[in-house]
Amino acid sequence: MEKELTELTDQELLEKRKKNKSNDIINAVILGVLIGIAIYSTIKYGPGLFTFLPVLFILYAVNKWNKSKKALEEELNSRNLK
């Protein structure tokens, strides 16, 4: 199980920020694929489950990623780490 951000050392927080930056590229690719699936499905078959299911997942994933990124930045700022 992963530690809470407040339990991490300064070095671990900086490493986590660096890892999150590389994960942003992976997240962007996943979102691009999901958007592509939704667009293809809409064009090929019209609006349906495969149009809205990827869109709902995108909204959920982006919200979760933004919350974790914001929490990490707040913890870094509270410790005066850049």
mmCIF file of the N, C-alpha and C atoms, coordinates in Angstrom:
data_MODEL
# 
_entry.id   MODEL 
# 
loop_
_atom_site.group_PDB 
_atom_site.id 
_atom_site.type_symbol 
_atom_site.label_atom_id 
_atom_site.label_alt_id 
_atom_site.label_comp_id 
_atom_site.label_asym_id 
_atom_site.label_entity_id 
_atom_site.label_seq_id 
_atom_site.pdbx_PDB_ins_code 
_atom_site.Cartn_x 
_atom_site.Cartn_y 
_atom_site.Cartn_z 
_atom_site.occupancy 
_atom_site.B_iso_or_equiv 
_atom_site.pdbx_formal_charge 
_atom_site.auth_seq_id 
_atom_site.auth_comp_id 
_atom_site.auth_asym_id 
_atom_site.auth_atom_id 
_atom_site.pdbx_PDB_model_num 
ATOM 1   N N  . MET A 1 1  ? 0.834   -1.184 0.000   1.00 0.00 ? 1  MET A N  1 
ATOM 2   C CA . MET A 1 1  ? 0.000   0.000  0.000   1.00 0.00 ? 1  MET A CA 1 
ATOM 3   C C  . MET A 1 1  ? 0.875   1.243  0.000   1.00 0.00 ? 1  MET A C  1 
ATOM 4   N N  . GLU A 1 2  ? 0.465   2.225  -0.744  1.00 0.00 ? 2  GLU A N  1 
ATOM 5   C CA . GLU A 1 2  ? 1.255   3.441  -0.889  1.00 0.00 ? 2  GLU A CA 1 
ATOM 6   C C  . GLU A 1 2  ? 1.084   4.344  0.325   1.00 0.00 ? 2  GLU A C  1 
ATOM 7   N N  . LYS A 1 3  ? 2.176   4.992  0.732   1.00 0.00 ? 3  LYS A N  1 
ATOM 8   C CA . LYS A 1 3  ? 2.139   5.912  1.865   1.00 0.00 ? 3  LYS A CA 1 
ATOM 9   C C  . LYS A 1 3  ? 1.353   7.167  1.497   1.00 0.00 ? 3  LYS A C  1 
ATOM 10  N N  . GLU A 1 4  ? 0.832   7.814  2.522   1.00 0.00 ? 4  GLU A N  1 
ATOM 11  C CA . GLU A 1 4  ? 0.209   9.118  2.336   1.00 0.00 ? 4  GLU A CA 1 
ATOM 12  C C  . GLU A 1 4  ? 1.305   10.126 2.001   1.00 0.00 ? 4  GLU A C  1 
ATOM 13  N N  . LEU A 1 5  ? 0.930   11.194 1.337   1.00 0.00 ? 5  LEU A N  1 
ATOM 14  C CA . LEU A 1 5  ? 1.919   12.206 0.946   1.00 0.00 ? 5  LEU A CA 1 
ATOM 15  C C  . LEU A 1 5  ? 2.591   12.835 2.158   1.00 0.00 ? 5  LEU A C  1 
ATOM 16  N N  . THR A 1 6  ? 1.867   13.002 3.259   1.00 0.00 ? 6  THR A N  1 
ATOM 17  C CA . THR A 1 6  ? 2.450   13.621 4.451   1.00 0.00 ? 6  THR A CA 1 
ATOM 18  C C  . THR A 1 6  ? 3.476   12.713 5.118   1.00 0.00 ? 6  THR A C  1 
ATOM 19  N N  . GLU A 1 7  ? 3.431   11.414 4.833   1.00 0.00 ? 7  GLU A N  1 
ATOM 20  C CA . GLU A 1 7  ? 4.370   10.460 5.432   1.00 0.00 ? 7  GLU A CA 1 
ATOM 21  C C  . GLU A 1 7  ? 5.659   10.313 4.620   1.00 0.00 ? 7  GLU A C  1 
ATOM 22  N N  . LEU A 1 8  ? 5.682   10.847 3.406   1.00 0.00 ? 8  LEU A N  1 
ATOM 23  C CA . LEU A 1 8  ? 6.856   10.711 2.550   1.00 0.00 ? 8  LEU A CA 1 
ATOM 24  C C  . LEU A 1 8  ? 7.938   11.698 2.959   1.00 0.00 ? 8  LEU A C  1 
ATOM 25  N N  . THR A 1 9  ? 9.186   11.306 2.731   1.00 0.00 ? 9  THR A N  1 
ATOM 26  C CA . THR A 1 9  ? 10.292  12.225 2.970   1.00 0.00 ? 9  THR A CA 1 
ATOM 27  C C  . THR A 1 9  ? 10.355  13.227 1.826   1.00 0.00 ? 9  THR A C  1 
ATOM 28  N N  . ASP A 1 10 ? 11.159  14.269 2.018   1.00 0.00 ? 10 ASP A N  1 
ATOM 29  C CA . ASP A 1 10 ? 11.310  15.280 0.971   1.00 0.00 ? 10 ASP A CA 1 
ATOM 30  C C  . ASP A 1 10 ? 11.821  14.665 -0.322  1.00 0.00 ? 10 ASP A C  1 
ATOM 31  N N  . GLN A 1 11 ? 12.801  13.785 -0.221  1.00 0.00 ? 11 GLN A N  1 
ATOM 32  C CA . GLN A 1 11 ? 13.367  13.148 -1.408  1.00 0.00 ? 11 GLN A CA 1 
ATOM 33  C C  . GLN A 1 11 ? 12.327  12.290 -2.122  1.00 0.00 ? 11 GLN A C  1 
ATOM 34  N N  . GLU A 1 12 ? 11.523  11.566 -1.357  1.00 0.00 ? 12 GLU A N  1 
ATOM 35  C CA . GLU A 1 12 ? 10.486  10.725 -1.956  1.00 0.00 ? 12 GLU A CA 1 
ATOM 36  C C  . GLU A 1 12 ? 9.430   11.576 -2.668  1.00 0.00 ? 12 GLU A C  1 
ATOM 37  N N  . LEU A 1 13 ? 9.113   12.733 -2.095  1.00 0.00 ? 13 LEU A N  1 
ATOM 38  C CA . LEU A 1 13 ? 8.158   13.634 -2.736  1.00 0.00 ? 13 LEU A CA 1 
ATOM 39  C C  . LEU A 1 13 ? 8.699   14.152 -4.066  1.00 0.00 ? 13 LEU A C  1 
ATOM 40  N N  . LEU A 1 14 ? 9.963   14.527 -4.089  1.00 0.00 ? 14 LEU A N  1 
ATOM 41  C CA . LEU A 1 14 ? 10.560  15.019 -5.328  1.00 0.00 ? 14 LEU A CA 1 
ATOM 42  C C  . LEU A 1 14 ? 10.610  13.916 -6.394  1.00 0.00 ? 14 LEU A C  1 
ATOM 43  N N  . GLU A 1 15 ? 10.897  12.693 -5.968  1.00 0.00 ? 15 GLU A N  1 
ATOM 44  C CA . GLU A 1 15 ? 10.902  11.569 -6.910  1.00 0.00 ? 15 GLU A CA 1 
ATOM 45  C C  . GLU A 1 15 ? 9.499   11.290 -7.435  1.00 0.00 ? 15 GLU A C  1 
ATOM 46  N N  . LYS A 1 16 ? 8.508   11.415 -6.560  1.00 0.00 ? 16 LYS A N  1 
ATOM 47  C CA . LYS A 1 16 ? 7.119   11.199 -6.971  1.00 0.00 ? 16 LYS A CA 1 
ATOM 48  C C  . LYS A 1 16 ? 6.699   12.249 -7.989  1.00 0.00 ? 16 LYS A C  1 
ATOM 49  N N  . ARG A 1 17 ? 7.130   13.499 -7.805  1.00 0.00 ? 17 ARG A N  1 
ATOM 50  C CA . ARG A 1 17 ? 6.805   14.552 -8.772  1.00 0.00 ? 17 ARG A CA 1 
ATOM 51  C C  . ARG A 1 17 ? 7.449   14.248 -10.120 1.00 0.00 ? 17 ARG A C  1 
ATOM 52  N N  . LYS A 1 18 ? 8.691   13.783 -10.098 1.00 0.00 ? 18 LYS A N  1 
ATOM 53  C CA . LYS A 1 18 ? 9.371   13.438 -11.344 1.00 0.00 ? 18 LYS A CA 1 
ATOM 54  C C  . LYS A 1 18 ? 8.663   12.277 -12.043 1.00 0.00 ? 18 LYS A C  1 
ATOM 55  N N  . LYS A 1 19 ? 8.229   11.290 -11.275 1.00 0.00 ? 19 LYS A N  1 
ATOM 56  C CA . LYS A 1 19 ? 7.514   10.144 -11.837 1.00 0.00 ? 19 LYS A CA 1 
ATOM 57  C C  . LYS A 1 19 ? 6.168   10.592 -12.411 1.00 0.00 ? 19 LYS A C  1 
ATOM 58  N N  . ASN A 1 20 ? 5.495   11.508 -11.741 1.00 0.00 ? 20 ASN A N  1 
ATOM 59  C CA . ASN A 1 20 ? 4.209   12.006 -12.230 1.00 0.00 ? 20 ASN A CA 1 
ATOM 60  C C  . ASN A 1 20 ? 4.362   12.734 -13.564 1.00 0.00 ? 20 ASN A C  1 
ATOM 61  N N  . LYS A 1 21 ? 5.464   13.420 -13.754 1.00 0.00 ? 21 LYS A N  1 
ATOM 62  C CA . LYS A 1 21 ? 5.685   14.110 -15.022 1.00 0.00 ? 21 LYS A CA 1 
ATOM 63  C C  . LYS A 1 21 ? 5.785   13.107 -16.169 1.00 0.00 ? 21 LYS A C  1 
ATOM 64  N N  . SER A 1 22 ? 6.448   11.991 -15.940 1.00 0.00 ? 22 SER A N  1 
ATOM 65  C CA . SER A 1 22 ? 6.542   10.982 -17.005 1.00 0.00 ? 22 SER A CA 1 
ATOM 66  C C  . SER A 1 22 ? 5.210   10.260 -17.196 1.00 0.00 ? 22 SER A C  1 
ATOM 67  N N  . ASN A 1 23 ? 4.437   10.135 -16.131 1.00 0.00 ? 23 ASN A N  1 
ATOM 68  C CA . ASN A 1 23 ? 3.121   9.502  -16.248 1.00 0.00 ? 23 ASN A CA 1 
ATOM 69  C C  . ASN A 1 23 ? 2.139   10.377 -17.020 1.00 0.00 ? 23 ASN A C  1 
ATOM 70  N N  . ASP A 1 24 ? 2.371   11.682 -17.056 1.00 0.00 ? 24 ASP A N  1 
ATOM 71  C CA . ASP A 1 24 ? 1.490   12.581 -17.804 1.00 0.00 ? 24 ASP A CA 1 
ATOM 72  C C  . ASP A 1 24 ? 1.460   12.220 -19.285 1.00 0.00 ? 24 ASP A C  1 
ATOM 73  N N  . ILE A 1 25 ? 2.592   11.785 -19.825 1.00 0.00 ? 25 ILE A N  1 
ATOM 74  C CA . ILE A 1 25 ? 2.654   11.394 -21.236 1.00 0.00 ? 25 ILE A CA 1 
ATOM 75  C C  . ILE A 1 25 ? 1.808   10.139 -21.461 1.00 0.00 ? 25 ILE A C  1 
ATOM 76  N N  . ILE A 1 26 ? 1.925   9.185  -20.568 1.00 0.00 ? 26 ILE A N  1 
ATOM 77  C CA . ILE A 1 26 ? 1.137   7.953  -20.685 1.00 0.00 ? 26 ILE A CA 1 
ATOM 78  C C  . ILE A 1 26 ? -0.349  8.270  -20.571 1.00 0.00 ? 26 ILE A C  1 
ATOM 79  N N  . ASN A 1 27 ? -0.698  9.134  -19.624 1.00 0.00 ? 27 ASN A N  1 
ATOM 80  C CA . ASN A 1 27 ? -2.097  9.521  -19.449 1.00 0.00 ? 27 ASN A CA 1 
ATOM 81  C C  . ASN A 1 27 ? -2.645  10.210 -20.689 1.00 0.00 ? 27 ASN A C  1 
ATOM 82  N N  . ALA A 1 28 ? -1.850  11.049 -21.311 1.00 0.00 ? 28 ALA A N  1 
ATOM 83  C CA . ALA A 1 28 ? -2.291  11.743 -22.518 1.00 0.00 ? 28 ALA A CA 1 
ATOM 84  C C  . ALA A 1 28 ? -2.541  10.755 -23.653 1.00 0.00 ? 28 ALA A C  1 
ATOM 85  N N  . VAL A 1 29 ? -1.704  9.745  -23.782 1.00 0.00 ? 29 VAL A N  1 
ATOM 86  C CA . VAL A 1 29 ? -1.893  8.730  -24.821 1.00 0.00 ? 29 VAL A CA 1 
ATOM 87  C C  . VAL A 1 29 ? -3.178  7.943  -24.567 1.00 0.00 ? 29 VAL A C  1 
ATOM 88  N N  . ILE A 1 30 ? -3.394  7.551  -23.319 1.00 0.00 ? 30 ILE A N  1 
ATOM 89  C CA . ILE A 1 30 ? -4.615  6.813  -22.980 1.00 0.00 ? 30 ILE A CA 1 
ATOM 90  C C  . ILE A 1 30 ? -5.853  7.646  -23.285 1.00 0.00 ? 30 ILE A C  1 
ATOM 91  N N  . LEU A 1 31 ? -5.820  8.915  -22.904 1.00 0.00 ? 31 LEU A N  1 
ATOM 92  C CA . LEU A 1 31 ? -6.962  9.791  -23.178 1.00 0.00 ? 31 LEU A CA 1 
ATOM 93  C C  . LEU A 1 31 ? -7.171  9.968  -24.677 1.00 0.00 ? 31 LEU A C  1 
ATOM 94  N N  . GLY A 1 32 ? -6.096  10.078 -25.422 1.00 0.00 ? 32 GLY A N  1 
ATOM 95  C CA . GLY A 1 32 ? -6.203  10.204 -26.870 1.00 0.00 ? 32 GLY A CA 1 
ATOM 96  C C  . GLY A 1 32 ? -6.844  8.988  -27.509 1.00 0.00 ? 32 GLY A C  1 
ATOM 97  N N  . VAL A 1 33 ? -6.460  7.809  -27.029 1.00 0.00 ? 33 VAL A N  1 
ATOM 98  C CA . VAL A 1 33 ? -7.049  6.574  -27.555 1.00 0.00 ? 33 VAL A CA 1 
ATOM 99  C C  . VAL A 1 33 ? -8.545  6.522  -27.233 1.00 0.00 ? 33 VAL A C  1 
ATOM 100 N N  . LEU A 1 34 ? -8.897  6.877  -26.009 1.00 0.00 ? 34 LEU A N  1 
ATOM 101 C CA . LEU A 1 34 ? -10.310 6.860  -25.629 1.00 0.00 ? 34 LEU A CA 1 
ATOM 102 C C  . LEU A 1 34 ? -11.133 7.869  -26.428 1.00 0.00 ? 34 LEU A C  1 
ATOM 103 N N  . ILE A 1 35 ? -10.569 9.032  -26.665 1.00 0.00 ? 35 ILE A N  1 
ATOM 104 C CA . ILE A 1 35 ? -11.260 10.033 -27.486 1.00 0.00 ? 35 ILE A CA 1 
ATOM 105 C C  . ILE A 1 35 ? -11.413 9.502  -28.910 1.00 0.00 ? 35 ILE A C  1 
ATOM 106 N N  . GLY A 1 36 ? -10.372 8.860  -29.420 1.00 0.00 ? 36 GLY A N  1 
ATOM 107 C CA . GLY A 1 36 ? -10.444 8.266  -30.751 1.00 0.00 ? 36 GLY A CA 1 
ATOM 108 C C  . GLY A 1 36 ? -11.518 7.195  -30.844 1.00 0.00 ? 36 GLY A C  1 
ATOM 109 N N  . ILE A 1 37 ? -11.630 6.362  -29.818 1.00 0.00 ? 37 ILE A N  1 
ATOM 110 C CA . ILE A 1 37 ? -12.668 5.325  -29.799 1.00 0.00 ? 37 ILE A CA 1 
ATOM 111 C C  . ILE A 1 37 ? -14.052 5.956  -29.809 1.00 0.00 ? 37 ILE A C  1 
ATOM 112 N N  . ALA A 1 38 ? -14.231 6.990  -29.001 1.00 0.00 ? 38 ALA A N  1 
ATOM 113 C CA . ALA A 1 38 ? -15.536 7.654  -28.926 1.00 0.00 ? 38 ALA A CA 1 
ATOM 114 C C  . ALA A 1 38 ? -15.893 8.296  -30.263 1.00 0.00 ? 38 ALA A C  1 
ATOM 115 N N  . ILE A 1 39 ? -14.941 8.952  -30.907 1.00 0.00 ? 39 ILE A N  1 
ATOM 116 C CA . ILE A 1 39 ? -15.204 9.602  -32.193 1.00 0.00 ? 39 ILE A CA 1 
ATOM 117 C C  . ILE A 1 39 ? -15.480 8.556  -33.271 1.00 0.00 ? 39 ILE A C  1 
ATOM 118 N N  . TYR A 1 40 ? -14.662 7.518  -33.331 1.00 0.00 ? 40 TYR A N  1 
ATOM 119 C CA . TYR A 1 40 ? -14.863 6.457  -34.326 1.00 0.00 ? 40 TYR A CA 1 
ATOM 120 C C  . TYR A 1 40 ? -16.226 5.796  -34.145 1.00 0.00 ? 40 TYR A C  1 
ATOM 121 N N  . SER A 1 41 ? -16.559 5.487  -32.917 1.00 0.00 ? 41 SER A N  1 
ATOM 122 C CA . SER A 1 41 ? -17.837 4.839  -32.635 1.00 0.00 ? 41 SER A CA 1 
ATOM 123 C C  . SER A 1 41 ? -19.007 5.722  -33.034 1.00 0.00 ? 41 SER A C  1 
ATOM 124 N N  . THR A 1 42 ? -18.880 7.001  -32.773 1.00 0.00 ? 42 THR A N  1 
ATOM 125 C CA . THR A 1 42 ? -19.962 7.925  -33.131 1.00 0.00 ? 42 THR A CA 1 
ATOM 126 C C  . THR A 1 42 ? -20.118 8.026  -34.645 1.00 0.00 ? 42 THR A C  1 
ATOM 127 N N  . ILE A 1 43 ? -19.012 8.108  -35.352 1.00 0.00 ? 43 ILE A N  1 
ATOM 128 C CA . ILE A 1 43 ? -19.069 8.227  -36.814 1.00 0.00 ? 43 ILE A CA 1 
ATOM 129 C C  . ILE A 1 43 ? -19.573 6.923  -37.439 1.00 0.00 ? 43 ILE A C  1 
ATOM 130 N N  . LYS A 1 44 ? -19.074 5.791  -36.968 1.00 0.00 ? 44 LYS A N  1 
ATOM 131 C CA . LYS A 1 44 ? -19.403 4.500  -37.564 1.00 0.00 ? 44 LYS A CA 1 
ATOM 132 C C  . LYS A 1 44 ? -20.807 4.019  -37.210 1.00 0.00 ? 44 LYS A C  1 
ATOM 133 N N  . TYR A 1 45 ? -21.174 4.146  -35.933 1.00 0.00 ? 45 TYR A N  1 
ATOM 134 C CA . TYR A 1 45 ? -22.428 3.551  -35.473 1.00 0.00 ? 45 TYR A CA 1 
ATOM 135 C C  . TYR A 1 45 ? -23.431 4.564  -34.910 1.00 0.00 ? 45 TYR A C  1 
ATOM 136 N N  . GLY A 1 46 ? -23.063 5.817  -34.847 1.00 0.00 ? 46 GLY A N  1 
ATOM 137 C CA . GLY A 1 46 ? -23.940 6.809  -34.239 1.00 0.00 ? 46 GLY A CA 1 
ATOM 138 C C  . GLY A 1 46 ? -23.761 6.812  -32.726 1.00 0.00 ? 46 GLY A C  1 
ATOM 139 N N  . PRO A 1 47 ? -24.392 7.743  -32.058 1.00 0.00 ? 47 PRO A N  1 
ATOM 140 C CA . PRO A 1 47 ? -24.258 7.818  -30.595 1.00 0.00 ? 47 PRO A CA 1 
ATOM 141 C C  . PRO A 1 47 ? -24.755 6.534  -29.937 1.00 0.00 ? 47 PRO A C  1 
ATOM 142 N N  . GLY A 1 48 ? -23.988 6.057  -28.992 1.00 0.00 ? 48 GLY A N  1 
ATOM 143 C CA . GLY A 1 48 ? -24.355 4.828  -28.303 1.00 0.00 ? 48 GLY A CA 1 
ATOM 144 C C  . GLY A 1 48 ? -23.482 4.617  -27.084 1.00 0.00 ? 48 GLY A C  1 
ATOM 145 N N  . LEU A 1 49 ? -23.447 3.384  -26.611 1.00 0.00 ? 49 LEU A N  1 
ATOM 146 C CA . LEU A 1 49 ? -22.684 3.049  -25.411 1.00 0.00 ? 49 LEU A CA 1 
ATOM 147 C C  . LEU A 1 49 ? -21.192 3.330  -25.594 1.00 0.00 ? 49 LEU A C  1 
ATOM 148 N N  . PHE A 1 50 ? -20.643 2.966  -26.754 1.00 0.00 ? 50 PHE A N  1 
ATOM 149 C CA . PHE A 1 50 ? -19.210 3.168  -26.979 1.00 0.00 ? 50 PHE A CA 1 
ATOM 150 C C  . PHE A 1 50 ? -18.854 4.613  -27.287 1.00 0.00 ? 50 PHE A C  1 
ATOM 151 N N  . THR A 1 51 ? -19.836 5.467  -27.333 1.00 0.00 ? 51 THR A N  1 
ATOM 152 C CA . THR A 1 51 ? -19.575 6.897  -27.414 1.00 0.00 ? 51 THR A CA 1 
ATOM 153 C C  . THR A 1 51 ? -19.468 7.474  -26.011 1.00 0.00 ? 51 THR A C  1 
ATOM 154 N N  . PHE A 1 52 ? -20.413 7.111  -25.175 1.00 0.00 ? 52 PHE A N  1 
ATOM 155 C CA . PHE A 1 52 ? -20.496 7.740  -23.860 1.00 0.00 ? 52 PHE A CA 1 
ATOM 156 C C  . PHE A 1 52 ? -19.645 7.060  -22.797 1.00 0.00 ? 52 PHE A C  1 
ATOM 157 N N  . LEU A 1 53 ? -19.408 5.758  -22.911 1.00 0.00 ? 53 LEU A N  1 
ATOM 158 C CA . LEU A 1 53 ? -18.595 5.049  -21.927 1.00 0.00 ? 53 LEU A CA 1 
ATOM 159 C C  . LEU A 1 53 ? -17.156 5.580  -21.884 1.00 0.00 ? 53 LEU A C  1 
ATOM 160 N N  . PRO A 1 54 ? -16.477 5.737  -23.013 1.00 0.00 ? 54 PRO A N  1 
ATOM 161 C CA . PRO A 1 54 ? -15.130 6.311  -22.950 1.00 0.00 ? 54 PRO A CA 1 
ATOM 162 C C  . PRO A 1 54 ? -15.131 7.752  -22.436 1.00 0.00 ? 54 PRO A C  1 
ATOM 163 N N  . VAL A 1 55 ? -16.159 8.518  -22.790 1.00 0.00 ? 55 VAL A N  1 
ATOM 164 C CA . VAL A 1 55 ? -16.227 9.909  -22.331 1.00 0.00 ? 55 VAL A CA 1 
ATOM 165 C C  . VAL A 1 55 ? -16.385 9.953  -20.813 1.00 0.00 ? 55 VAL A C  1 
ATOM 166 N N  . LEU A 1 56 ? -17.214 9.081  -20.259 1.00 0.00 ? 56 LEU A N  1 
ATOM 167 C CA . LEU A 1 56 ? -17.380 9.035  -18.805 1.00 0.00 ? 56 LEU A CA 1 
ATOM 168 C C  . LEU A 1 56 ? -16.085 8.626  -18.123 1.00 0.00 ? 56 LEU A C  1 
ATOM 169 N N  . PHE A 1 57 ? -15.387 7.647  -18.701 1.00 0.00 ? 57 PHE A N  1 
ATOM 170 C CA . PHE A 1 57 ? -14.115 7.238  -18.125 1.00 0.00 ? 57 PHE A CA 1 
ATOM 171 C C  . PHE A 1 57 ? -13.092 8.368  -18.197 1.00 0.00 ? 57 PHE A C  1 
ATOM 172 N N  . ILE A 1 58 ? -13.083 9.096  -19.290 1.00 0.00 ? 58 ILE A N  1 
ATOM 173 C CA . ILE A 1 58 ? -12.168 10.225 -19.436 1.00 0.00 ? 58 ILE A CA 1 
ATOM 174 C C  . ILE A 1 58 ? -12.417 11.251 -18.343 1.00 0.00 ? 58 ILE A C  1 
ATOM 175 N N  . LEU A 1 59 ? -13.678 11.597 -18.125 1.00 0.00 ? 59 LEU A N  1 
ATOM 176 C CA . LEU A 1 59 ? -14.007 12.580 -17.094 1.00 0.00 ? 59 LEU A CA 1 
ATOM 177 C C  . LEU A 1 59 ? -13.565 12.101 -15.709 1.00 0.00 ? 59 LEU A C  1 
ATOM 178 N N  . TYR A 1 60 ? -13.815 10.834 -15.409 1.00 0.00 ? 60 TYR A N  1 
ATOM 179 C CA . TYR A 1 60 ? -13.415 10.270 -14.120 1.00 0.00 ? 60 TYR A CA 1 
ATOM 180 C C  . TYR A 1 60 ? -11.890 10.279 -13.966 1.00 0.00 ? 60 TYR A C  1 
ATOM 181 N N  . ALA A 1 61 ? -11.189 9.832  -14.986 1.00 0.00 ? 61 ALA A N  1 
ATOM 182 C CA . ALA A 1 61 ? -9.725  9.732  -14.920 1.00 0.00 ? 61 ALA A CA 1 
ATOM 183 C C  . ALA A 1 61 ? -9.071  11.105 -14.794 1.00 0.00 ? 61 ALA A C  1 
ATOM 184 N N  . VAL A 1 62 ? -9.534  12.061 -15.581 1.00 0.00 ? 62 VAL A N  1 
ATOM 185 C CA . VAL A 1 62 ? -8.951  13.405 -15.525 1.00 0.00 ? 62 VAL A CA 1 
ATOM 186 C C  . VAL A 1 62 ? -9.178  14.017 -14.153 1.00 0.00 ? 62 VAL A C  1 
ATOM 187 N N  . ASN A 1 63 ? -10.358 13.838 -13.595 1.00 0.00 ? 63 ASN A N  1 
ATOM 188 C CA . ASN A 1 63 ? -10.657 14.369 -12.271 1.00 0.00 ? 63 ASN A CA 1 
ATOM 189 C C  . ASN A 1 63 ? -9.742  13.750 -11.220 1.00 0.00 ? 63 ASN A C  1 
ATOM 190 N N  . LYS A 1 64 ? -9.556  12.439 -11.286 1.00 0.00 ? 64 LYS A N  1 
ATOM 191 C CA . LYS A 1 64 ? -8.700  11.750 -10.320 1.00 0.00 ? 64 LYS A CA 1 
ATOM 192 C C  . LYS A 1 64 ? -7.230  12.179 -10.469 1.00 0.00 ? 64 LYS A C  1 
ATOM 193 N N  . TRP A 1 65 ? -6.752  12.260 -11.709 1.00 0.00 ? 65 TRP A N  1 
ATOM 194 C CA . TRP A 1 65 ? -5.359  12.668 -11.934 1.00 0.00 ? 65 TRP A CA 1 
ATOM 195 C C  . TRP A 1 65 ? -5.125  14.098 -11.466 1.00 0.00 ? 65 TRP A C  1 
ATOM 196 N N  . ASN A 1 66 ? -6.079  14.980 -11.706 1.00 0.00 ? 66 ASN A N  1 
ATOM 197 C CA . ASN A 1 66 ? -5.921  16.371 -11.274 1.00 0.00 ? 66 ASN A CA 1 
ATOM 198 C C  . ASN A 1 66 ? -5.914  16.490 -9.758  1.00 0.00 ? 66 ASN A C  1 
ATOM 199 N N  . LYS A 1 67 ? -6.746  15.724 -9.079  1.00 0.00 ? 67 LYS A N  1 
ATOM 200 C CA . LYS A 1 67 ? -6.770  15.765 -7.616  1.00 0.00 ? 67 LYS A CA 1 
ATOM 201 C C  . LYS A 1 67 ? -5.446  15.293 -7.033  1.00 0.00 ? 67 LYS A C  1 
ATOM 202 N N  . SER A 1 68 ? -4.906  14.202 -7.557  1.00 0.00 ? 68 SER A N  1 
ATOM 203 C CA . SER A 1 68 ? -3.645  13.690 -7.019  1.00 0.00 ? 68 SER A CA 1 
ATOM 204 C C  . SER A 1 68 ? -2.490  14.636 -7.333  1.00 0.00 ? 68 SER A C  1 
ATOM 205 N N  . LYS A 1 69 ? -2.515  15.235 -8.519  1.00 0.00 ? 69 LYS A N  1 
ATOM 206 C CA . LYS A 1 69 ? -1.464  16.186 -8.889  1.00 0.00 ? 69 LYS A CA 1 
ATOM 207 C C  . LYS A 1 69 ? -1.530  17.428 -7.997  1.00 0.00 ? 69 LYS A C  1 
ATOM 208 N N  . LYS A 1 70 ? -2.736  17.902 -7.742  1.00 0.00 ? 70 LYS A N  1 
ATOM 209 C CA . LYS A 1 70 ? -2.918  19.082 -6.896  1.00 0.00 ? 70 LYS A CA 1 
ATOM 210 C C  . LYS A 1 70 ? -2.477  18.788 -5.462  1.00 0.00 ? 70 LYS A C  1 
ATOM 211 N N  . ALA A 1 71 ? -2.813  17.612 -4.947  1.00 0.00 ? 71 ALA A N  1 
ATOM 212 C CA . ALA A 1 71 ? -2.413  17.235 -3.587  1.00 0.00 ? 71 ALA A CA 1 
ATOM 213 C C  . ALA A 1 71 ? -0.891  17.170 -3.473  1.00 0.00 ? 71 ALA A C  1 
ATOM 214 N N  . LEU A 1 72 ? -0.232  16.625 -4.484  1.00 0.00 ? 72 LEU A N  1 
ATOM 215 C CA . LEU A 1 72 ? 1.229   16.551 -4.468  1.00 0.00 ? 72 LEU A CA 1 
ATOM 216 C C  . LEU A 1 72 ? 1.848   17.941 -4.496  1.00 0.00 ? 72 LEU A C  1 
ATOM 217 N N  . GLU A 1 73 ? 1.331   18.816 -5.347  1.00 0.00 ? 73 GLU A N  1 
ATOM 218 C CA . GLU A 1 73 ? 1.868   20.177 -5.428  1.00 0.00 ? 73 GLU A CA 1 
ATOM 219 C C  . GLU A 1 73 ? 1.637   20.946 -4.126  1.00 0.00 ? 73 GLU A C  1 
ATOM 220 N N  . GLU A 1 74 ? 0.491   20.746 -3.500  1.00 0.00 ? 74 GLU A N  1 
ATOM 221 C CA . GLU A 1 74 ? 0.223   21.412 -2.219  1.00 0.00 ? 74 GLU A CA 1 
ATOM 222 C C  . GLU A 1 74 ? 1.190   20.942 -1.145  1.00 0.00 ? 74 GLU A C  1 
ATOM 223 N N  . GLU A 1 75 ? 1.479   19.643 -1.121  1.00 0.00 ? 75 GLU A N  1 
ATOM 224 C CA . GLU A 1 75 ? 2.420   19.115 -0.133  1.00 0.00 ? 75 GLU A CA 1 
ATOM 225 C C  . GLU A 1 75 ? 3.827   19.635 -0.400  1.00 0.00 ? 75 GLU A C  1 
ATOM 226 N N  . LEU A 1 76 ? 4.217   19.700 -1.666  1.00 0.00 ? 76 LEU A N  1 
ATOM 227 C CA . LEU A 1 76 ? 5.533   20.254 -2.004  1.00 0.00 ? 76 LEU A CA 1 
ATOM 228 C C  . LEU A 1 76 ? 5.626   21.722 -1.592  1.00 0.00 ? 76 LEU A C  1 
ATOM 229 N N  . ASN A 1 77 ? 4.575   22.479 -1.850  1.00 0.00 ? 77 ASN A N  1 
ATOM 230 C CA . ASN A 1 77 ? 4.569   23.893 -1.483  1.00 0.00 ? 77 ASN A CA 1 
ATOM 231 C C  . ASN A 1 77 ? 4.581   24.086 0.033   1.00 0.00 ? 77 ASN A C  1 
ATOM 232 N N  . SER A 1 78 ? 3.883   23.218 0.774   1.00 0.00 ? 78 SER A N  1 
ATOM 233 C CA . SER A 1 78 ? 3.860   23.352 2.239   1.00 0.00 ? 78 SER A CA 1 
ATOM 234 C C  . SER A 1 78 ? 5.232   23.084 2.842   1.00 0.00 ? 78 SER A C  1 
ATOM 235 N N  . ARG A 1 79 ? 6.050   22.292 2.151   1.00 0.00 ? 79 ARG A N  1 
ATOM 236 C CA . ARG A 1 79 ? 7.405   21.997 2.624   1.00 0.00 ? 79 ARG A CA 1 
ATOM 237 C C  . ARG A 1 79 ? 8.444   22.897 1.973   1.00 0.00 ? 79 ARG A C  1 
ATOM 238 N N  . ASN A 1 80 ? 8.002   23.836 1.164   1.00 0.00 ? 80 ASN A N  1 
ATOM 239 C CA . ASN A 1 80 ? 8.895   24.752 0.444   1.00 0.00 ? 80 ASN A CA 1 
ATOM 240 C C  . ASN A 1 80 ? 9.898   24.024 -0.434  1.00 0.00 ? 80 ASN A C  1 
ATOM 241 N N  . LEU A 1 81 ? 9.427   22.999 -1.124  1.00 0.00 ? 81 LEU A N  1 
ATOM 242 C CA . LEU A 1 81 ? 10.253  22.252 -2.070  1.00 0.00 ? 81 LEU A CA 1 
ATOM 243 C C  . LEU A 1 81 ? 9.896   22.679 -3.481  1.00 0.00 ? 81 LEU A C  1 
ATOM 244 N N  . LYS A 1 82 ? 10.887  22.810 -4.318  1.00 0.00 ? 82 LYS A N  1 
ATOM 245 C CA . LYS A 1 82 ? 10.635  23.189 -5.714  1.00 0.00 ? 82 LYS A CA 1 
ATOM 246 C C  . LYS A 1 82 ? 11.204  22.159 -6.636  1.00 0.00 ? 82 LYS A C  1 
# 
